[in-house]
Amino acid sequence: MSLSRRQALMTGAVAAAFAASPAMAQSAAIASTIQVGREGPSLNPFLYGGFLEHIGNLINHSMWSEVLDDRKFFNAINSQPAPKADGPASRRRDMLKWVPVGPDSAVTMDRKAPYVGEQSPVVALAGSEPRGFGQAGLVLSKKAYVGRIVIAADGPADVSATLIWGAGPGDRQTVKVPAGKTWSTVPLRFSSPADTEEASFEITGTGSGSFRIGAVSLMPADNIKGFRADTIALMKEVDCKILRIPGGNFISAYDWKNTIGDPDKRPPILDPVWNFPQPNDVGVDELLQMCQLINAEPSWCVSTGFDGPRSGAEQVEYVNGAADTEWGARRVANGHSEPYRVKYWNIGNEMYGHWQMGHIPMKQYAVKHNQFADAMRKVDPSIYIIAPGGFADEMTTGQGIFIEGQPQVEFGSDRDWAYGMFANSWGKFDALATHAYPPENKKFDVKTGKLFDVERPLVEWARQPANRVLTMVECWEAYKRRFPALNEGKVKVFFDEYAYSFRQTLKTCLAMGMCLHEFFRHSDFIDMAGYTMATGWMDTNRTRSVISATGRLYQMYNQHFGTIPVQVTGNSPVPAPQYPAGGDQPRVNAGSATYPLDLSAALTADRSALIVAVVNATEQAQSLNLSLDGFKARKTGRVWKLTGPSVEAQNQVGKAPEVVIAENTFTTASALKIAPISVELYEFARA
């Protein structure tokens, strides 16, 4: 629903009800009429999308199945403590470290002729005393493991690889590793008879001379193209429709050419954005194959930070090019004969941000963007291009350059990045991207440009992400007045990064449900949304995983909500804003006129059923009198309910799930009894 359509509803009795206090609105029975004959543009299934970024080892330790850290020896091998990882604790884990077996002096790092990267370890042997290195703190399941070692030796070395899962002499398995003077790759296979979080892996040798290790890998034998079988299955169950990869701030310093070809020859690098070593194992081909495995459309990001237009064009050719093109041939040589046929391409990420690697002023960036778009479309004219938007609301609330005394970014100013893209790059993109990460229990002061603490009831806490969607909608209306061609509806918005509270609790589900409803109300131009991070749809440790509370929320909407939105009216409008409009506060609060409930409704594609979604972000049960205008329903219907014992309920590995989808039936002629702290989808089948 456009903003003008929303405002049109604020007339007559509805406007009078809006003038009443919130207490008056809650004391009366909540009534709503679903205007089935008043349809909006169909919902793009891409609204159920996700976003992934290589923050620390987020992907490596949730989706990728590699057991070992630093498998290509970015860090030197010694007995010093392991370096601590930077970044939010929820998104990374400190790396395990290789330490010498024997004295530190037995292991040196060859920086003159390393196998890959900057250095490779060399182990000096000392007769019958085992020398080498190992890694402790590994997590194993009771299953088979496969791996490989890239090895070379100078002299008659007797080298072994040992997997250790316990303290007893029998709690280990050793595999001989033959080594010659030239590099060779030796396969490994082990079988762990127990689950453990304290396993070790050692590479040791006896004899004379020395041996060198170029790379080593250990994965569960049931991995699927390198990915964990359990997390792939859960991501497929959640049913992510589109996945933005590799994405985020990370992309601006990303060199995609380091991530293709033989994984053991891809150099490990220090990601300067997150200050974390990246092994480059989960590269272009792996990420695109992951999308194939979970049935998600990829939205591929290219770097406009340290990269140039030629690199963007070469990526398109590598991914989509025929086998007789230069980079298409390289893809074929890397074992992928068929083009991936990726349609959606993000050119740059948040390049309006001064924190971005390679950030330049808007007028310069527009030239760069246009060069990228032209070069990439020359390779494949069919691609769909998403450009970094930087809407005025986003630039005001912390993404732009702050100017003392001028916190509010004015439309058309040099700080209004989206305006600059419209003015300087029209025709060079199909959609603009926008991002929102509203902080919890904070408000933006439009006078000072600072955040201040607020205390809110649950329903208002949950409304914050939807309000941020609505501030962008208000920006869009302003841009349409300045660029009338936007009214043709060809240019779309990709809300391809958003999140609120990275805790995967029922409380977060309430906010995300209301946020989805706000996307649905503006299906005329919001065409995609990417939840940050898509891995948050699961709770994982190194060997097990479950679908999180938010994962169940997205799964429920994916599977059961309709596709043709219809208008929702009601007798209990959302209260007027407490704070002045601007920054993170829209002119009217987000939500349906069914306060404190938030409703959204849509017909199924064949119009055989109507689905009404209800978010109750209060801790009291609510009664809802629902009328269907233009739709005759059967006497009974189905309902899916997502709730839990408390707002902090969650689903965690090793514990019984607290947030589940419960299916039941209901009588369509009766008032609906909406459970506290719940998200519920009611299906009315057409009579």
C-alpha positions as CSV (number, residue, x, y, z in Angstrom):
1,M,0.0,0.0,0.0
2,S,1.4,3.4,-1.0
3,L,1.6,6.2,1.6
4,S,-1.2,8.0,-0.2
5,R,-3.4,4.9,0.0
6,R,-2.6,4.6,3.7
7,Q,-3.5,8.3,4.3
8,A,-6.8,7.9,2.3
9,L,-8.0,5.4,5.0
10,M,-7.6,8.0,7.7
11,T,-11.0,9.5,7.0
12,G,-14.4,9.5,8.7
13,A,-14.9,7.1,11.6
14,V,-11.3,5.9,11.2
15,A,-9.9,9.4,11.6
16,A,-12.1,9.9,14.6
17,A,-10.9,6.7,16.2
18,F,-7.3,7.7,15.5
19,A,-7.9,10.9,17.6
20,A,-8.9,8.7,20.5
21,S,-6.3,7.8,23.1
22,P,-4.5,4.4,22.9
23,A,-6.4,3.4,26.0
24,M,-9.7,4.1,24.3
25,A,-8.7,2.2,21.3
26,Q,-7.7,-0.9,23.3
27,S,-10.9,-0.8,25.5
28,A,-13.2,-1.2,22.5
29,A,-13.5,-4.5,20.6
30,I,-11.0,-4.7,17.7
31,A,-12.8,-5.1,14.4
32,S,-11.4,-5.3,11.0
33,T,-12.8,-5.7,7.5
34,I,-10.7,-7.3,4.8
35,Q,-11.5,-5.6,1.5
36,V,-10.8,-8.6,-0.8
37,G,-11.8,-6.6,-3.9
38,R,-9.1,-4.0,-3.3
39,E,-5.9,-5.7,-4.4
40,G,-2.4,-4.5,-4.4
41,P,0.5,-5.6,-6.7
42,S,1.5,-9.2,-6.1
43,L,4.1,-9.9,-3.5
44,N,7.5,-10.8,-4.9
45,P,8.6,-14.0,-3.1
46,F,12.0,-12.3,-2.8
47,L,10.6,-10.5,0.2
48,Y,11.5,-13.7,2.0
49,G,15.2,-13.3,1.2
50,G,18.3,-13.4,3.3
51,F,21.7,-11.8,3.4
52,L,25.1,-13.3,4.2
53,E,28.4,-11.7,4.8
54,H,31.9,-13.2,5.4
55,I,32.1,-11.6,8.9
56,G,34.9,-13.4,10.7
57,N,34.2,-17.1,10.2
58,L,30.4,-16.8,10.2
59,I,29.9,-18.9,7.1
60,N,32.9,-21.1,7.8
61,H,31.5,-22.2,11.2
62,S,27.8,-22.5,10.4
63,M,27.4,-23.6,6.8
64,W,30.8,-24.8,5.7
65,S,32.0,-28.2,7.0
66,E,35.7,-27.6,7.4
67,V,36.8,-28.9,10.9
68,L,40.2,-27.3,10.9
69,D,41.0,-23.6,11.3
70,D,43.8,-21.8,9.4
71,R,44.2,-24.8,7.1
72,K,46.6,-22.9,4.8
73,F,48.7,-21.4,7.6
74,F,48.0,-17.7,7.5
75,N,49.4,-17.6,11.1
76,A,52.9,-18.8,12.1
77,I,53.1,-22.0,14.0
78,N,54.4,-21.6,17.5
79,S,53.4,-22.0,21.1
80,Q,52.3,-18.4,21.5
81,P,48.6,-17.7,22.4
82,A,46.2,-17.5,19.5
83,P,45.2,-14.0,18.3
84,K,41.7,-12.9,19.4
85,A,39.0,-12.3,16.8
86,D,37.6,-8.8,16.3
87,G,33.9,-7.9,15.7
88,P,30.6,-8.7,17.4
89,A,30.9,-11.9,19.5
90,S,27.6,-13.2,18.0
91,R,29.2,-13.3,14.5
92,R,32.6,-14.8,15.0
93,R,34.6,-17.3,17.0
94,D,38.3,-17.1,18.0
95,M,40.4,-19.2,15.6
96,L,42.0,-22.4,16.8
97,K,45.8,-22.4,16.4
98,W,48.4,-24.8,15.2
99,V,51.1,-25.5,17.8
100,P,54.3,-27.4,17.5
101,V,54.7,-31.1,18.5
102,G,58.2,-30.9,19.9
103,P,60.2,-27.7,20.3
104,D,59.1,-24.5,18.6
105,S,62.4,-24.5,16.8
106,A,61.4,-27.7,14.9
107,V,58.8,-25.7,12.9
108,T,59.8,-22.8,10.7
109,M,57.8,-20.9,8.1
110,D,59.0,-20.9,4.5
111,R,58.4,-17.5,3.1
112,K,60.6,-17.8,0.0
113,A,58.7,-20.6,-1.8
114,P,55.4,-21.3,0.0
115,Y,52.9,-23.6,-1.5
116,V,50.1,-20.9,-1.1
117,G,49.9,-17.5,0.4
118,E,52.7,-15.9,2.3
119,Q,54.2,-18.9,4.1
120,S,54.2,-22.7,4.5
121,P,55.4,-24.7,7.5
122,V,58.6,-26.8,7.4
123,V,59.3,-29.4,10.0
124,A,62.9,-30.4,10.8
125,L,63.0,-34.1,11.9
126,A,65.1,-35.5,14.7
127,G,65.3,-39.3,14.3
128,S,62.8,-41.3,16.4
129,E,61.4,-38.3,18.3
130,P,58.1,-37.2,16.6
131,R,58.2,-33.7,15.3
132,G,55.4,-31.7,13.7
133,F,52.4,-29.7,14.7
134,G,48.8,-30.1,15.7
135,Q,45.5,-28.3,16.5
136,A,43.4,-29.0,19.6
137,G,39.8,-28.0,20.5
138,L,38.2,-29.7,17.5
139,V,34.6,-30.7,17.6
140,L,33.7,-34.1,16.2
141,S,30.6,-36.2,15.8
142,K,30.4,-40.0,15.7
143,K,30.9,-40.3,12.0
144,A,33.4,-40.7,9.2
145,Y,35.7,-37.9,8.2
146,V,37.6,-37.3,5.0
147,G,40.5,-35.0,4.2
148,R,43.7,-34.4,2.4
149,I,47.2,-33.2,3.0
150,V,49.4,-31.4,0.5
151,I,52.9,-32.5,1.4
152,A,56.5,-32.7,0.2
153,A,59.7,-34.0,2.0
154,D,63.4,-33.6,1.9
155,G,64.9,-36.9,3.0
156,P,63.5,-40.2,4.2
157,A,60.6,-38.9,6.3
158,D,58.1,-41.1,7.9
159,V,55.0,-38.9,8.2
160,S,51.6,-39.6,9.8
161,A,48.3,-37.8,10.4
162,T,46.5,-38.7,13.6
163,L,43.0,-37.9,14.7
164,I,42.6,-38.0,18.5
165,W,39.2,-38.1,20.2
166,G,40.1,-39.1,23.8
167,A,42.8,-39.4,26.4
168,G,43.3,-43.2,26.1
169,P,46.0,-44.8,23.9
170,G,43.2,-46.3,21.8
171,D,41.3,-43.1,21.3
172,R,43.1,-42.2,18.1
173,Q,43.5,-43.2,14.5
174,T,46.7,-42.8,12.5
175,V,47.1,-42.6,8.8
176,K,50.4,-42.9,7.0
177,V,51.1,-40.0,4.6
178,P,53.7,-40.8,1.9
179,A,55.8,-37.8,0.8
180,G,58.2,-37.2,-2.1
181,K,60.4,-34.3,-3.1
182,T,57.6,-32.6,-5.0
183,W,54.3,-31.5,-3.7
184,S,51.5,-34.1,-3.8
185,T,48.0,-34.3,-2.4
186,V,47.4,-37.3,-0.2
187,P,43.8,-38.3,0.7
188,L,42.8,-39.0,4.3
189,R,40.0,-40.9,5.9
190,F,39.1,-41.3,9.6
191,S,36.2,-42.6,11.6
192,S,35.4,-41.0,15.0
193,P,33.6,-43.4,17.3
194,A,32.5,-40.7,19.7
195,D,31.1,-37.2,20.0
196,T,33.6,-34.8,21.4
197,E,34.5,-31.1,21.7
198,E,38.1,-31.8,22.7
199,A,39.5,-33.6,19.7
200,S,42.9,-33.0,18.2
201,F,44.6,-33.5,14.8
202,E,48.3,-33.9,14.5
203,I,50.8,-34.2,11.6
204,T,54.1,-35.6,12.8
205,G,57.1,-37.3,11.3
206,T,60.2,-39.2,12.3
207,G,63.4,-39.8,10.4
208,S,65.9,-37.4,8.9
209,G,65.6,-34.3,6.8
210,S,62.4,-32.3,6.8
211,F,58.9,-32.3,5.4
212,R,56.7,-29.4,4.3
213,I,52.9,-29.0,4.4
214,G,51.1,-26.8,1.9
215,A,47.5,-27.3,3.0
216,V,45.4,-29.6,5.0
217,S,41.7,-30.3,5.2
218,L,39.3,-32.4,7.3
219,M,35.5,-32.6,6.8
220,P,32.7,-34.9,7.7
221,A,32.3,-37.5,5.0
222,D,28.6,-36.6,4.6
223,N,29.4,-33.0,3.5
224,I,27.5,-31.8,0.5
225,K,29.9,-30.1,-1.9
226,G,31.8,-28.9,1.2
227,F,28.8,-27.7,3.1
228,R,27.3,-29.2,6.3
229,A,24.5,-31.6,5.4
230,D,22.5,-30.5,8.5
231,T,22.5,-26.8,7.9
232,I,21.9,-27.2,4.2
233,A,18.7,-29.2,5.0
234,L,17.5,-26.6,7.5
235,M,18.1,-23.7,5.1
236,K,16.2,-25.5,2.5
237,E,13.3,-26.1,5.0
238,V,13.2,-22.4,5.9
239,D,12.9,-21.8,2.1
240,C,15.0,-18.6,1.5
241,K,13.8,-17.3,-1.8
242,I,16.8,-15.1,-2.7
243,L,20.2,-14.8,-1.0
244,R,22.4,-11.7,-1.2
245,I,26.1,-12.9,-1.3
246,P,29.0,-12.5,-0.5
247,G,27.8,-9.0,0.5
248,G,28.2,-6.4,3.1
249,N,31.2,-4.2,4.0
250,F,33.4,-7.2,3.4
251,I,32.8,-6.9,-0.4
252,S,34.6,-3.6,-0.8
253,A,38.0,-5.1,-0.2
254,Y,37.1,-8.5,-1.7
255,D,39.1,-10.0,-4.6
256,W,36.9,-12.6,-6.1
257,K,39.8,-14.0,-8.2
258,N,41.3,-15.3,-5.0
259,T,38.3,-17.5,-4.4
260,I,38.2,-19.6,-7.6
261,G,40.1,-22.7,-8.8
262,D,41.9,-25.3,-6.6
263,P,40.8,-24.5,-3.0
264,D,44.3,-25.5,-1.7
265,K,45.9,-22.9,-4.0
266,R,43.6,-20.0,-3.0
267,P,45.6,-17.7,-0.8
268,P,44.5,-17.0,2.7
269,I,44.2,-13.3,3.2
270,L,43.5,-10.8,6.0
271,D,40.2,-9.2,5.5
272,P,40.9,-5.6,6.3
273,V,37.2,-4.8,6.9
274,W,36.7,-7.3,9.8
275,N,40.4,-7.8,10.6
276,F,40.0,-11.6,10.3
277,P,41.9,-14.2,8.2
278,Q,39.8,-15.5,5.3
279,P,40.8,-18.9,3.8
280,N,38.9,-18.1,0.6
281,D,37.5,-21.7,0.6
282,V,33.8,-20.6,0.3
283,G,34.3,-18.7,-3.0
284,V,32.3,-17.9,-6.1
285,D,31.5,-21.4,-7.2
286,E,30.8,-22.7,-3.6
287,L,28.4,-19.9,-2.8
288,L,26.5,-20.3,-6.1
289,Q,26.3,-24.0,-5.6
290,M,25.0,-23.4,-2.0
291,C,22.2,-21.4,-3.5
292,Q,21.4,-24.2,-5.9
293,L,21.4,-26.7,-2.9
294,I,18.9,-24.6,-0.9
295,N,16.8,-23.5,-4.0
296,A,17.6,-19.8,-3.4
297,E,18.1,-17.3,-6.2
298,P,21.5,-15.6,-5.8
299,S,21.9,-11.9,-5.7
300,W,25.6,-11.5,-6.3
301,C,27.6,-8.5,-5.1
302,V,30.6,-7.1,-6.9
303,S,33.1,-4.8,-5.3
304,T,33.3,-1.1,-6.3
305,G,35.7,-0.4,-3.5
306,F,39.1,-1.6,-4.6
307,D,37.9,-3.2,-7.9
308,G,37.2,-1.6,-11.2
309,P,34.7,-2.0,-14.1
310,R,36.8,-4.6,-15.9
311,S,36.7,-6.9,-12.8
312,G,32.9,-6.6,-12.7
313,A,32.6,-7.6,-16.3
314,E,35.0,-10.5,-15.8
315,Q,32.9,-11.7,-12.9
316,V,29.7,-11.7,-15.0
317,E,31.6,-13.6,-17.7
318,Y,32.9,-16.2,-15.2
319,V,29.5,-16.7,-13.7
320,N,27.3,-16.5,-16.8
321,G,29.6,-16.7,-19.8
322,A,29.7,-19.5,-22.4
323,A,32.5,-22.0,-22.4
324,D,34.1,-20.3,-25.4
325,T,34.6,-17.0,-23.5
326,E,37.9,-16.3,-21.6
327,W,36.4,-16.4,-18.1
328,G,33.7,-18.9,-19.0
329,A,36.4,-21.2,-20.1
330,R,38.1,-20.7,-16.7
331,R,34.9,-21.7,-15.0
332,V,34.7,-24.8,-17.1
333,A,38.3,-25.6,-16.2
334,N,37.4,-25.3,-12.6
335,G,34.8,-28.0,-13.0
336,H,31.6,-26.1,-13.7
337,S,30.7,-26.6,-17.3
338,E,27.3,-24.9,-17.2
339,P,26.8,-21.2,-16.7
340,Y,25.1,-20.2,-13.4
341,R,22.8,-17.8,-15.2
342,V,22.8,-15.3,-12.3
343,K,20.3,-12.5,-13.0
344,Y,20.6,-10.3,-10.0
345,W,23.8,-8.3,-9.5
346,N,24.6,-5.8,-6.7
347,I,27.1,-3.2,-7.9
348,G,28.7,-2.0,-4.7
349,N,27.7,-2.1,-1.0
350,E,26.8,1.0,1.0
351,M,29.3,3.0,-1.0
352,Y,27.8,6.2,0.5
353,G,29.5,5.2,3.7
354,H,32.7,6.8,4.8
355,W,33.7,3.5,6.4
356,Q,33.6,1.6,3.1
357,M,36.9,0.6,1.6
358,G,37.3,2.8,-1.6
359,H,34.6,5.3,-0.6
360,I,34.6,8.3,-2.9
361,P,32.2,11.3,-3.2
362,M,28.8,10.7,-4.9
363,K,29.5,12.6,-8.1
364,Q,32.7,10.5,-8.7
365,Y,31.0,7.3,-7.6
366,A,28.1,7.8,-10.0
367,V,30.7,7.8,-12.9
368,K,32.2,4.6,-11.5
369,H,28.8,2.9,-11.1
370,N,27.9,3.8,-14.7
371,Q,31.2,2.3,-15.9
372,F,30.5,-0.9,-14.0
373,A,26.9,-1.1,-15.3
374,D,28.0,-0.6,-18.9
375,A,30.8,-3.1,-18.7
376,M,28.8,-5.8,-17.0
377,R,25.7,-5.4,-19.3
378,K,28.0,-5.6,-22.3
379,V,28.9,-9.1,-21.2
380,D,25.3,-10.0,-20.3
381,P,22.6,-7.5,-21.3
382,S,19.9,-9.5,-19.4
383,I,21.3,-8.9,-15.9
384,Y,19.3,-7.0,-13.3
385,I,21.4,-4.3,-11.5
386,I,20.9,-3.2,-7.9
387,A,22.8,0.0,-6.9
388,P,23.6,1.3,-3.4
389,G,20.7,3.7,-2.5
390,G,21.5,5.7,0.6
391,F,18.0,7.1,1.0
392,A,17.7,10.4,3.0
393,D,16.4,8.6,6.1
394,E,19.2,6.1,6.1
395,M,21.8,8.9,5.6
396,T,20.3,10.9,8.4
397,T,20.2,8.1,11.0
398,G,23.9,7.3,11.1
399,Q,24.9,6.0,7.6
400,G,25.8,9.4,6.2
401,I,28.4,12.1,7.0
402,F,27.2,13.9,10.2
403,I,27.3,17.7,10.1
404,E,26.9,19.5,13.5
405,G,23.7,21.5,13.5
406,Q,22.5,19.7,10.3
407,P,21.6,16.2,11.3
408,Q,18.6,15.9,8.9
409,V,19.8,15.1,5.4
410,E,17.8,17.3,3.0
411,F,16.4,15.9,-0.2
412,G,18.5,16.7,-3.2
413,S,21.6,17.7,-1.1
414,D,25.0,16.4,-1.7
415,R,24.5,14.0,1.3
416,D,21.3,12.5,-0.3
417,W,23.0,9.6,-2.1
418,A,19.8,8.1,-3.6
419,Y,19.0,11.5,-5.1
420,G,22.5,11.5,-6.7
421,M,22.0,8.0,-8.1
422,F,18.6,9.1,-9.7
423,A,20.1,12.3,-11.0
424,N,23.4,10.9,-12.4
425,S,22.9,7.1,-13.0
426,W,19.3,6.9,-14.3
427,G,19.0,3.9,-16.6
428,K,22.1,2.3,-15.2
429,F,20.2,0.3,-12.5
430,D,16.9,-1.5,-12.0
431,A,16.6,-1.2,-8.3
432,L,18.2,0.8,-5.4
433,A,19.2,-0.9,-2.3
434,T,18.5,0.3,1.2
435,H,19.5,-1.0,4.6
436,A,18.2,-0.5,8.1
437,Y,19.5,-1.7,11.5
438,P,17.4,0.3,14.1
439,P,18.9,0.0,17.5
440,E,16.9,-1.3,20.4
441,N,15.4,1.1,23.0
442,K,16.9,4.1,21.2
443,K,15.5,7.0,19.3
444,F,17.1,9.4,16.9
445,D,17.0,13.1,18.0
446,V,16.4,15.1,14.8
447,K,17.7,18.2,16.5
448,T,21.0,16.9,17.7
449,G,21.6,13.9,15.5
450,K,22.2,11.8,18.5
451,L,20.5,8.7,19.9
452,F,18.8,8.8,23.2
453,D,17.4,6.1,25.5
454,V,13.7,5.3,25.5
455,E,11.5,2.9,27.4
456,R,8.6,1.4,25.4
457,P,5.9,-1.2,25.8
458,L,6.4,-4.4,23.9
459,V,4.1,-3.4,21.0
460,E,6.1,-0.2,20.4
461,W,9.4,-1.9,20.7
462,A,8.3,-4.3,18.0
463,R,7.1,-1.5,15.7
464,Q,10.6,0.0,15.3
465,P,11.7,-2.0,12.3
466,A,8.4,-1.4,10.5
467,N,8.7,2.3,11.2
468,R,12.1,2.3,9.5
469,V,10.5,0.7,6.5
470,L,7.9,3.5,6.5
471,T,10.5,6.3,6.8
472,M,12.0,4.9,3.5
473,V,8.5,4.8,2.0
474,E,8.1,8.5,2.8
475,C,11.5,9.1,1.1
476,W,10.3,7.2,-1.9
477,E,7.2,9.4,-2.1
478,A,9.5,12.5,-2.0
479,Y,11.7,11.1,-4.8
480,K,8.7,10.4,-6.9
481,R,7.8,14.1,-6.8
482,R,11.3,15.0,-7.9
483,F,11.7,12.2,-10.5
484,P,8.2,11.6,-12.0
485,A,9.5,8.7,-14.0
486,L,9.5,6.7,-10.8
487,N,5.7,6.7,-11.0
488,E,6.0,4.3,-13.9
489,G,6.9,1.6,-11.4
490,K,9.9,0.2,-13.3
491,V,12.6,1.1,-10.7
492,K,12.2,-1.0,-7.5
493,V,13.7,-1.0,-4.0
494,F,15.7,-3.9,-2.6
495,F,15.6,-3.7,1.2
496,D,18.5,-6.2,1.0
497,E,19.9,-5.7,4.6
498,Y,17.8,-5.3,7.7
499,A,17.7,-6.7,11.2
500,Y,16.6,-5.8,14.7
501,S,18.0,-7.4,17.7
502,F,20.3,-10.2,16.7
503,R,18.8,-12.4,19.5
504,Q,16.7,-15.1,17.7
505,T,13.9,-14.9,20.2
506,L,10.1,-14.8,20.0
507,K,10.3,-11.1,20.8
508,T,12.3,-10.6,17.7
509,C,9.8,-12.6,15.7
510,L,7.0,-10.2,16.7
511,A,9.1,-7.3,15.3
512,M,10.0,-9.1,12.1
513,G,6.4,-10.1,11.6
514,M,5.3,-6.5,11.7
515,C,8.2,-5.6,9.5
516,L,7.1,-8.1,6.9
517,H,3.6,-6.6,7.0
518,E,5.0,-3.2,6.2
519,F,6.9,-4.7,3.2
520,F,3.6,-6.2,2.0
521,R,1.8,-2.9,2.2
522,H,4.2,-1.4,-0.3
523,S,4.5,-4.2,-2.8
524,D,4.2,-1.6,-5.6
525,F,7.9,-0.9,-5.3
526,I,9.5,-3.0,-2.5
527,D,10.5,-6.0,-4.4
528,M,13.1,-7.8,-2.2
529,A,14.1,-8.0,1.4
530,G,17.3,-9.6,2.8
531,Y,17.3,-10.6,6.5
532,T,20.6,-10.2,8.3
533,M,22.1,-12.8,8.7
534,A,20.4,-15.6,7.0
535,T,22.4,-18.0,9.2
536,G,20.3,-16.5,12.1
537,W,17.5,-18.6,10.9
538,M,19.4,-21.5,12.6
539,D,21.1,-22.0,15.9
540,T,24.2,-24.0,15.3
541,N,27.3,-25.3,17.0
542,R,30.1,-27.1,15.2
543,T,28.2,-30.3,14.6
544,R,24.5,-29.8,15.2
545,S,21.8,-27.3,14.2
546,V,18.1,-26.4,14.7
547,I,15.8,-23.9,13.1
548,S,15.7,-20.8,15.3
549,A,12.6,-18.8,16.3
550,T,13.0,-16.3,13.5
551,G,13.7,-19.2,11.1
552,R,10.3,-20.6,12.0
553,L,8.7,-17.2,11.4
554,Y,10.0,-16.9,7.9
555,Q,9.2,-20.5,7.2
556,M,5.6,-20.0,8.2
557,Y,5.1,-16.9,6.0
558,N,6.9,-18.6,3.2
559,Q,4.7,-21.7,3.2
560,H,1.3,-20.3,4.2
561,F,0.9,-16.6,3.4
562,G,-0.8,-15.5,0.2
563,T,0.7,-13.6,-2.8
564,I,-2.0,-11.1,-3.7
565,P,-2.3,-8.5,-1.0
566,V,-5.7,-7.0,-0.2
567,Q,-6.7,-4.0,1.9
568,V,-7.2,-4.2,5.6
569,T,-9.3,-1.6,7.4
570,G,-10.2,-1.4,11.1
571,N,-11.7,0.6,13.9
572,S,-8.6,0.9,16.1
573,P,-5.8,2.9,14.3
574,V,-2.3,3.0,15.5
575,P,-1.6,5.8,18.0
576,A,-0.1,9.0,16.7
577,P,3.7,9.3,16.9
578,Q,5.1,10.3,20.2
579,Y,8.2,11.9,18.6
580,P,8.5,14.5,15.7
581,A,8.8,13.2,12.2
582,G,12.3,12.8,10.8
583,G,15.2,10.5,11.1
584,D,13.8,7.1,12.3
585,Q,10.2,8.4,12.9
586,P,7.7,8.4,10.0
587,R,4.9,11.0,9.9
588,V,2.4,8.2,10.8
589,N,3.3,5.1,12.7
590,A,3.5,1.8,10.8
591,G,0.8,-0.8,11.3
592,S,-2.8,-1.6,10.5
593,A,-5.9,0.2,12.0
594,T,-6.3,-2.7,14.4
595,Y,-4.2,-1.6,17.3
596,P,-2.6,-3.2,19.2
597,L,-2.8,-6.0,16.7
598,D,-1.1,-5.7,13.3
599,L,-2.9,-7.4,10.4
600,S,-1.9,-8.2,6.8
601,A,-4.0,-10.2,4.3
602,A,-3.4,-11.7,0.9
603,L,-5.2,-14.1,-1.5
604,T,-3.4,-17.2,-2.7
605,A,-2.2,-17.1,-6.3
606,D,-5.3,-19.1,-7.5
607,R,-7.6,-17.0,-5.3
608,S,-8.9,-20.1,-3.7
609,A,-8.1,-19.0,-0.2
610,L,-7.5,-15.8,1.8
611,I,-4.8,-15.7,4.4
612,V,-5.0,-13.2,7.3
613,A,-1.8,-12.7,9.3
614,V,-2.0,-11.3,12.8
615,V,0.9,-10.1,15.0
616,N,0.0,-9.7,18.7
617,A,2.9,-7.9,20.2
618,T,1.3,-7.7,23.6
619,E,1.3,-10.1,26.6
620,Q,-2.5,-10.2,26.7
621,A,-4.9,-12.3,24.6
622,Q,-6.9,-10.2,22.1
623,S,-10.3,-10.7,20.5
624,L,-10.6,-9.8,16.8
625,N,-13.9,-9.5,15.0
626,L,-13.1,-10.1,11.3
627,S,-15.4,-9.3,8.3
628,L,-14.6,-10.4,4.8
629,D,-15.9,-8.1,2.1
630,G,-16.1,-9.8,-1.3
631,F,-15.1,-13.2,-0.1
632,K,-17.4,-16.1,1.1
633,A,-15.5,-18.5,3.3
634,R,-16.1,-22.1,4.3
635,K,-17.3,-22.7,7.9
636,T,-14.0,-23.9,9.1
637,G,-10.4,-22.9,8.3
638,R,-6.9,-23.6,9.2
639,V,-4.6,-21.6,11.5
640,W,-0.9,-21.7,12.0
641,K,0.4,-20.1,15.3
642,L,3.9,-19.2,16.3
643,T,4.3,-18.5,20.0
644,G,6.2,-19.6,23.1
645,P,6.2,-19.5,26.9
646,S,7.8,-16.0,27.0
647,V,9.0,-13.2,24.8
648,E,12.6,-14.5,25.3
649,A,11.7,-18.0,24.2
650,Q,14.1,-19.4,21.6
651,N,15.2,-22.6,19.9
652,Q,18.7,-23.7,20.8
653,V,20.8,-26.7,20.0
654,G,20.6,-29.4,22.6
655,K,17.3,-28.1,24.1
656,A,13.7,-28.7,23.4
657,P,12.4,-26.0,21.0
658,E,10.4,-23.3,22.7
659,V,9.1,-21.6,19.5
660,V,7.2,-23.9,17.1
661,I,4.5,-23.6,14.4
662,A,1.3,-25.2,15.7
663,E,-1.4,-26.0,13.1
664,N,-5.1,-26.2,14.1
665,T,-8.6,-25.5,12.8
666,F,-11.0,-22.6,13.6
667,T,-14.6,-21.6,13.0
668,T,-14.6,-18.8,10.5
669,A,-17.9,-17.2,11.7
670,S,-16.6,-16.6,15.3
671,A,-14.4,-13.9,16.7
672,L,-10.7,-14.8,16.5
673,K,-9.0,-15.4,19.8
674,I,-5.4,-14.1,19.3
675,A,-2.9,-15.6,21.7
676,P,-0.5,-13.3,23.6
677,I,3.0,-12.8,22.1
678,S,2.1,-14.6,18.9
679,V,2.1,-14.5,15.2
680,E,-0.9,-16.3,13.6
681,L,-1.9,-17.0,10.0
682,Y,-5.6,-17.8,9.4
683,E,-6.6,-19.5,6.2
684,F,-10.1,-18.9,4.9
685,A,-10.9,-21.3,2.1
686,R,-13.3,-20.0,-0.5
687,A,-16.8,-21.6,-0.2
